[in-house]
Amino acid sequence: MIKRVQSDFLYAQPSFASGAARVFDLWGQFDAYSESESPAEADAEAIASDWAIVGQDILDAMQQHDSECAAA
């Protein structure tokens, strides 16, 4: 089984509790995002994630093609 790639590391992960706390967060103190040492590192992580997702899409297409050919 191949692990599915997630591409949400640049976004905050919301929850019910954090959503409720934001009602009282008038100064944006609860905003937390992934941090990188430099913009170049953030770009490298994003590009690597993008290519991993492209690879996952190709693998999914190959598996779907194989299962369709086997059923025919």
Contacts in CASP RR format, 6 or more apart in sequence:
PFRMAT RR
TARGET T0000
AUTHOR 0000-0000-0000
METHOD contacts of the structure
MODEL  1
MIKRVQSDFLYAQPSFASGAARVFDLWGQFDAYSESESPAEADAEAIASD
WAIVGQDILDAMQQHDSECAAA
2 56 0 8 1.000
2 59 0 8 1.000
4 56 0 8 1.000
5 49 0 8 1.000
5 52 0 8 1.000
5 53 0 8 1.000
5 56 0 8 1.000
7 49 0 8 1.000
7 50 0 8 1.000
7 53 0 8 1.000
9 34 0 8 1.000
9 45 0 8 1.000
9 49 0 8 1.000
10 33 0 8 1.000
10 34 0 8 1.000
10 42 0 8 1.000
10 46 0 8 1.000
11 33 0 8 1.000
12 18 0 8 1.000
12 31 0 8 1.000
12 32 0 8 1.000
12 33 0 8 1.000
18 30 0 8 1.000
21 30 0 8 1.000
22 28 0 8 1.000
22 30 0 8 1.000
34 42 0 8 1.000
36 42 0 8 1.000
36 45 0 8 1.000
END
